[in-house]
């Protein structure tokens, strides 16, 4: 069933063209194009607009509903994507960085793991501590391989 869209677009054709030229994000540009196509009469139904823009009719319908409720500002407002909080807060991260810069502080990632547990009560798996210290701080915690006490130091080949 084809239904003609009944939407009162407050902006003029010139304003929509100006807004369209300012958009850099392709999704936002599509939203303004949908309003523009409806305003100039190039398409009268949601199905026509969705075919012209190459997106689903439900998406276009959702855009128009958002425009009815919030106007052009609400339509073009992008949601901030908030991720999961960090395992190690930024205040503790600075202190860990300072500790890592000190000479002979940590000899292994296990020691970093134990330090975080003892001082800040942050219990993290070894793999997380390794990934965080190695990739985030670009720090390699290396210790030489153990050498037997029985081994003669002159036996090393160079």
N, C-alpha and C positions, 0 to 999 in steps of 0.2 A: 504494500500500500504506500503510495507516494503522498506525502503531506507537505504542503508549502510551509516554510518556516515563518513564524510570526515573531520577529525580534526587532525591537526598536533600537537601532544603532544611533547613539547620541553623537558620535564623531562624524564630521563631514568626510567626503571622499578625499579631499586634500590633506586633512589631518591623518587619515588612515595611510595615505601614501607616505607622508612624512614619518609616521611611526614605523611603517614597513621598511623604509630606507635606513632607519636607525638601528634596526635589529641585526645582531650578529649571530645569534643562536638560531639554528634552523627550525627547532620546535616552536620557538616564539614567533618566528617569521610565518610559519604555517598557520598559527592561530590568528594572526592579523590578516593573512591572506583570506582566511575563511570569512572574516567579517567584511573584508573588502569585496569579495566576490558576491556576497549577499547584498551589500550596499549598492553596487553598480548594476545589479540585476543579471549578472552573468550566470548565476545559478539560483534556483528558487527553493530547492529541496536539500535536505541533509545528504541524501544519497548522491546527488549531483556534485555537491561540494566535496564529499569524501572521495569520489572518483577523480575529480580534478586535482586534489591534493595528494592522493595516493595513501590515504589512511582510512581506517574503519569508520563507519557511520556513527558508532557508539562514541568514539573519541570526539568527533565533531559535535555531537549532541552534548557531551560533557563540557566541552569548551563553551558552548552557547549558554548552558546552565550556569556556568561559573561567571560568564559575562553578565547575565541577568542579575545575579546576586551581588557581584563585587565590582562590576564595571571593567574598564580597560586596564586599570592598575592591577586589579585582582587577577585578571586574565594573564597579564605579563609578569606577575610576581612568581619568581622561581623559589621553590622550597629549598632550604638548606638541608643538605644530607648530613646528618650527624652520625658519626660512627661510634663504635664501642669505645669506652674510655680506655686510656692506656693502662697497661699492667703496672707500670712504674710511673707515679706522678712526676710532674716536671720539677718540683722542689727536691725530691729524692734523686731524680735523674742528675741534677747539677752536683749533688754531693757525691754520687757514684762516679761521675766524670772526674771530679777532683781526686777521689780515692784512686782511681785507675791511673791518673797522671803521676801520682807519687810512686817513687821507685820502691820496689820490693814490698808492695802492699798485698797484692793478690798473685798467687802463683797458679791458680786454676779457676775454672768456672765454678767448680764446687765451692771454693772459698767465697766467691761472690754470692753464690746462692745462700750459703750459711750466714754471711754478713747481712744480707737483706732480711733473712728470717730473724736473726738475733736483734738487730738494731730497729727495724721498722715493722717487724711481724708480717712481712710479705713473703708468702710461700709460693715459689714459682718452680715449675719443672726445669730440669737441667737444660733441655732443648730450648726453652724460652730464654733462659739466662744467656746461653751461648749465642743464640740468634741476636738477641738484643745487644750484647756487648760487642760481638764480632762485626755485625753489619751496621748497627746504629752508631756505635762509637768508633768503629774501624780499629779496634784494639785486638791484638792477638796475645793471649796469655799462654806463653810457652815456657816450659821448664825443660832443662836438659834431661836426657834419659839417664836413669840410674846406672852407675858404674860399680862393678864389683870391687870390694876392698882388696880382694886377692889379685886383681889385675895389675900388672906392672905398667906404669904410665909410659915407659919407653917402648912398649910394644905397639903403640899406635903407628899406623902407616900414614904418611902425609903425602 
